[in-house]
Amino acid sequence: MKNQRETGKETFFPGAVAILKEAWEAYKERLDVLVAIMAVPLIVTNVFLALFKKGFLVYDEPLFIGLILLVLSTVVYLWAQVALIIAIKDRKESPGLVESYKRASCRVVSYLWVVVLTNLLIFGGSLFFIIPGILFYVWFGLAPFVLIVENLKGMNALLKSRDYIKGIFMPFLWRLLFLVLVNILIFWGFSIVLAVLNIPLKEEIGGSLVGLLVGPLAMTYMYFLYKHIRGLKGNFVFNSGIKRKVLFLLPPLLLGILGMVFLIFLIASIL
């Protein structure tokens, strides 16, 4: 029997706690850079809002300005997510804040496209009832890491993520739920500490502070989860043919687009 070194595959899928411990060590090592990366979109968004409130961003249509601010904030946030993954992936090279954003700049558009496709598919799947939406959320959960690490874009990243999850759906789902549980416990713990110490802190400010710390840890956890699944699956050739994309991805994608257009027209008619 070939050993792990010969096959290049892992023979054991670590549990959620073991992956969290591994992520925690990498997180502590890069804490300053990871938190700084997450702070950038928060600062940019608050600067935009402050300028808008002070009247520096004036236009006849406030809704138009609001949409522009939303788009800019979203782009910066997605850029930060890419920089975060790169800072974790390239941690042995120790890229700083500026270098991480610089390396991420060429991936932002591709990352945005993967995020749009994923959300449309999840939305479209949810319109078929809730179960398909959950399936798509789990199947395509590794697509961002496939994009950044393996440089597979668009639907190819989605299909490769789906193939990684094939055969380990429930173990992967449990590890996702464990991460959600950890996040909830941290937020609750933070709220309890503030209450005990009687520290008057607005909920949105407290949430932002916790998010600065929890967000990078969650991303680090997901990266190591992806890394172990990739090691478990080994090198394989996945089917990226047009037929598979049309049959597997196109129906829920079109449904998601139609549903999104309907919502936009509905909101526009109300406004």
C-alpha positions as CSV (number, residue, x, y, z in Angstrom):
1,M,0.0,0.0,0.0
2,K,1.3,3.4,-0.9
3,N,2.0,5.7,2.0
4,Q,1.0,9.3,2.4
5,R,4.3,10.6,1.0
6,E,4.0,8.5,-2.1
7,T,0.4,9.4,-2.9
8,G,0.6,13.0,-1.8
9,K,-2.7,12.5,0.0
10,E,-3.7,12.8,3.7
11,T,-5.1,9.7,5.2
12,F,-6.8,11.3,8.1
13,F,-9.4,14.2,8.2
14,P,-8.7,16.2,11.4
15,G,-11.7,17.0,13.6
16,A,-13.1,20.5,14.1
17,V,-11.3,21.1,17.4
18,A,-7.9,20.0,15.9
19,I,-8.4,22.3,12.9
20,L,-9.3,25.2,15.2
21,K,-6.2,24.6,17.2
22,E,-4.1,24.6,14.0
23,A,-5.8,27.8,12.8
24,W,-5.3,29.4,16.3
25,E,-1.6,29.0,16.1
26,A,-1.4,30.5,12.6
27,Y,-3.8,33.3,13.7
28,K,-1.6,34.2,16.7
29,E,1.4,34.3,14.5
30,R,-0.1,36.8,12.0
31,L,-2.6,38.6,14.3
32,D,-1.4,42.1,13.8
33,V,-1.5,41.9,10.0
34,L,-4.8,40.0,9.9
35,V,-6.6,42.5,12.1
36,A,-5.1,45.4,10.2
37,I,-6.4,43.9,6.9
38,M,-9.9,43.6,8.4
39,A,-9.8,47.1,9.8
40,V,-9.3,48.7,6.4
41,P,-12.9,48.2,5.1
42,L,-14.3,49.2,8.4
43,I,-12.3,52.5,8.4
44,V,-13.1,53.2,4.7
45,T,-16.9,52.6,5.3
46,N,-17.0,54.9,8.3
47,V,-15.1,57.6,6.5
48,F,-17.6,57.4,3.6
49,L,-20.5,57.6,6.1
50,A,-18.9,60.5,7.9
51,L,-18.4,62.5,4.7
52,F,-21.9,61.8,3.7
53,K,-23.3,63.0,7.0
54,K,-21.2,66.1,7.0
55,G,-22.5,67.1,3.6
56,F,-19.3,66.6,1.7
57,L,-21.0,64.1,-0.6
58,V,-23.9,66.0,-2.0
59,Y,-26.1,65.0,-4.9
60,D,-29.7,65.5,-5.9
61,E,-30.5,61.9,-5.4
62,P,-29.4,60.6,-1.9
63,L,-30.3,57.0,-3.0
64,F,-27.8,57.3,-5.8
65,I,-25.1,58.3,-3.3
66,G,-26.1,55.5,-1.0
67,L,-25.7,53.0,-3.8
68,I,-22.3,54.3,-4.7
69,L,-21.2,54.1,-1.1
70,L,-22.5,50.6,-0.9
71,V,-20.7,49.4,-4.0
72,L,-17.4,51.0,-2.9
73,S,-17.7,49.5,0.6
74,T,-18.5,46.1,-0.9
75,V,-15.4,46.2,-3.2
76,V,-13.1,47.2,-0.4
77,Y,-14.6,44.5,1.9
78,L,-14.1,41.8,-0.8
79,W,-10.6,43.1,-1.5
80,A,-9.9,42.7,2.3
81,Q,-11.2,39.1,2.2
82,V,-8.8,38.2,-0.7
83,A,-5.9,39.9,1.1
84,L,-6.8,38.0,4.3
85,I,-6.7,34.6,2.5
86,I,-3.4,35.6,0.8
87,A,-1.9,36.7,4.2
88,I,-2.8,33.3,5.7
89,K,-1.7,31.3,2.6
90,D,1.6,33.1,2.3
91,R,2.2,33.4,6.1
92,K,5.7,31.9,5.8
93,E,6.7,34.8,3.6
94,S,5.1,37.2,6.2
95,P,3.6,39.7,3.8
96,G,2.5,42.9,5.5
97,L,-0.7,44.9,5.2
98,V,0.3,46.8,2.0
99,E,1.9,43.7,0.4
100,S,-1.2,41.5,1.1
101,Y,-3.5,44.1,-0.5
102,K,-1.1,44.4,-3.4
103,R,-1.0,40.7,-4.0
104,A,-4.8,40.6,-3.7
105,S,-5.5,43.4,-6.2
106,C,-5.3,41.2,-9.3
107,R,-7.8,38.7,-7.8
108,V,-10.6,41.1,-6.6
109,V,-12.6,41.0,-9.9
110,S,-12.4,37.2,-10.1
111,Y,-13.3,36.9,-6.4
112,L,-16.3,39.2,-6.9
113,W,-17.5,37.1,-9.8
114,V,-17.3,33.9,-7.7
115,V,-19.2,35.6,-4.8
116,V,-21.9,36.8,-7.2
117,L,-22.3,33.3,-8.8
118,T,-22.3,31.6,-5.4
119,N,-25.0,33.9,-3.9
120,L,-27.1,33.7,-7.1
121,L,-26.9,29.9,-7.0
122,I,-27.8,29.7,-3.3
123,F,-30.7,32.2,-3.8
124,G,-31.9,30.2,-6.8
125,G,-31.6,26.9,-4.9
126,S,-33.5,28.4,-2.0
127,L,-36.4,29.2,-4.4
128,F,-36.6,25.5,-5.1
129,F,-37.2,25.1,-1.3
130,I,-34.7,25.6,1.5
131,I,-32.8,22.3,1.2
132,P,-31.2,23.0,-2.2
133,G,-30.1,26.4,-0.9
134,I,-28.3,24.7,2.0
135,L,-26.7,22.1,-0.3
136,F,-25.3,24.8,-2.6
137,Y,-24.0,26.8,0.4
138,V,-22.1,23.8,1.6
139,W,-21.0,22.6,-1.9
140,F,-19.6,25.9,-2.9
141,G,-18.1,26.9,0.4
142,L,-14.5,26.3,-0.7
143,A,-14.8,28.1,-4.0
144,P,-13.0,31.3,-2.7
145,F,-10.0,29.2,-1.6
146,V,-10.0,27.2,-4.9
147,L,-9.8,30.6,-6.7
148,I,-7.0,32.1,-4.6
149,V,-4.9,28.9,-4.1
150,E,-5.5,27.0,-7.4
151,N,-6.3,30.0,-9.6
152,L,-9.5,28.4,-10.9
153,K,-12.0,31.0,-11.7
154,G,-15.8,31.4,-12.0
155,M,-17.8,28.2,-12.5
156,N,-14.6,26.1,-12.5
157,A,-13.9,27.2,-8.9
158,L,-17.5,26.3,-7.9
159,L,-17.3,22.9,-9.6
160,K,-14.0,22.1,-8.0
161,S,-15.4,23.0,-4.6
162,R,-18.3,20.7,-5.2
163,D,-16.0,17.8,-6.0
164,Y,-13.9,18.4,-2.9
165,I,-17.1,18.2,-0.8
166,K,-18.3,15.0,-2.6
167,G,-18.3,12.1,-0.2
168,I,-17.6,14.2,2.9
169,F,-20.7,16.3,3.0
170,M,-21.7,15.6,6.6
171,P,-18.2,15.8,8.1
172,F,-17.7,19.1,6.3
173,L,-21.1,20.5,7.4
174,W,-20.3,19.6,11.0
175,R,-17.0,21.5,10.8
176,L,-18.9,24.5,9.4
177,L,-21.5,24.4,12.2
178,F,-18.7,24.1,14.8
179,L,-17.2,27.4,13.4
180,V,-20.7,29.0,13.7
181,L,-21.0,27.8,17.3
182,V,-17.5,29.2,18.2
183,N,-18.4,32.6,16.7
184,I,-21.7,32.7,18.6
185,L,-20.0,31.8,21.9
186,I,-17.3,34.5,21.4
187,F,-19.9,37.2,20.7
188,W,-22.0,36.1,23.7
189,G,-18.8,36.0,25.9
190,F,-17.9,39.5,24.8
191,S,-21.4,40.8,25.6
192,I,-21.3,39.1,29.0
193,V,-17.9,40.6,29.9
194,L,-19.1,44.1,28.9
195,A,-22.2,43.7,31.0
196,V,-20.3,42.4,34.1
197,L,-17.7,45.2,33.8
198,N,-20.5,47.7,33.1
199,I,-18.8,49.1,30.1
200,P,-21.2,51.3,28.0
201,L,-20.4,50.3,24.5
202,K,-22.9,50.6,21.6
203,E,-23.9,47.3,20.1
204,E,-22.6,48.1,16.6
205,I,-19.2,49.3,18.0
206,G,-18.9,46.1,20.1
207,G,-19.9,44.0,17.1
208,S,-17.3,45.7,14.9
209,L,-14.5,45.2,17.5
210,V,-15.3,41.5,17.9
211,G,-15.6,41.1,14.1
212,L,-12.0,42.5,13.7
213,L,-10.8,39.6,15.9
214,V,-13.2,36.8,15.0
215,G,-13.3,37.4,11.2
216,P,-9.6,36.6,10.6
217,L,-9.8,33.6,12.9
218,A,-12.8,32.3,11.0
219,M,-11.1,32.8,7.7
220,T,-7.9,31.0,9.0
221,Y,-10.1,28.1,10.2
222,M,-11.7,27.9,6.7
223,Y,-8.4,28.0,5.0
224,F,-7.0,25.1,7.1
225,L,-10.3,23.2,6.5
226,Y,-9.8,23.6,2.8
227,K,-6.1,22.7,3.0
228,H,-6.9,19.4,4.8
229,I,-9.7,18.5,2.4
230,R,-7.5,19.2,-0.6
231,G,-4.8,17.0,1.0
232,L,-7.4,14.3,1.7
233,K,-8.7,14.3,-1.9
234,G,-5.2,14.5,-3.5
235,N,-4.6,15.6,-7.1
236,F,-7.6,14.7,-9.3
237,V,-8.9,15.8,-12.7
238,F,-12.4,17.2,-12.3
239,N,-15.0,17.6,-15.0
240,S,-15.1,21.2,-16.0
241,G,-16.9,20.7,-19.3
242,I,-19.6,23.0,-20.6
243,K,-22.2,20.2,-20.4
244,R,-21.8,19.9,-16.6
245,K,-22.0,23.7,-16.2
246,V,-25.2,23.9,-18.2
247,L,-26.9,21.0,-16.5
248,F,-25.7,21.5,-13.0
249,L,-25.3,25.2,-12.5
250,L,-27.3,27.0,-15.2
251,P,-30.9,26.2,-13.9
252,P,-30.5,27.5,-10.4
253,L,-28.3,30.3,-11.7
254,L,-31.1,31.5,-14.0
255,L,-33.7,31.1,-11.3
256,G,-31.5,33.2,-9.0
257,I,-31.2,35.9,-11.5
258,L,-34.9,36.0,-12.2
259,G,-35.7,36.1,-8.5
260,M,-33.2,38.9,-7.9
261,V,-34.6,41.0,-10.8
262,F,-38.1,40.4,-9.4
263,L,-37.0,41.7,-5.9
264,I,-35.3,44.7,-7.4
265,F,-38.5,45.7,-9.3
266,L,-40.5,45.0,-6.2
267,I,-38.3,47.3,-4.0
268,A,-38.3,49.9,-6.7
269,S,-42.1,49.9,-7.0
270,I,-42.4,50.3,-3.2
271,L,-39.9,53.2,-3.1
